[in-house]
Amino acid sequence: MSTTFVSDPNAEDDEEAQGLAPLPAGTKNYITPQGFARLQQELLTLIDEERPKVVDIVHWAASNGDRSENGDYIYGKKRLREIDRRIRFLTKRMDMASITDPSVHHGSDQVFFGATVTYSPLEGKDAGKETQITIVGVDEVDLEKNHVSWVSPIAKALIKSRLGDCVTIQTPTGPTEIEILDVQYL
């Protein structure tokens, strides 16, 4: 039987296979210019550096004879599939990307995509404790740097609010009212 048109079950290149939440239906894939450049750099590294190295290893391993017990060949082919899956994913995400430069809002006190927002809870054990987040695209989320997706609950609550506004956000412990202390666009 020909497998020309049969999809590879290991070739999942959807968002969940890449460890990302899928975009909400009907929304754009907003991304900052810096985030787009990072995706582009990763794609070029995979195509120009990693993939050729693995292809060389697989080619060498295949020339050694029996492929069924050849670890370099088996694991090389597996790594090649992973690289190709990531290339397809990055290409798809970049094609869907809507590059949005947050610096156009520089000087504004209203929260939009790309804003760095400093806020503080008004009540509870964390009252007065300042927290700073930056609202970025889904492909740029980095919780260690406090970069949150524009589709996250906190970002949705903050977007279109202004400096000094009080906003209610949903937290694991329930609704919490926060005050926006600063809005910046870098």
Disulfide bonds with the S-S distance in Angstrom:
none
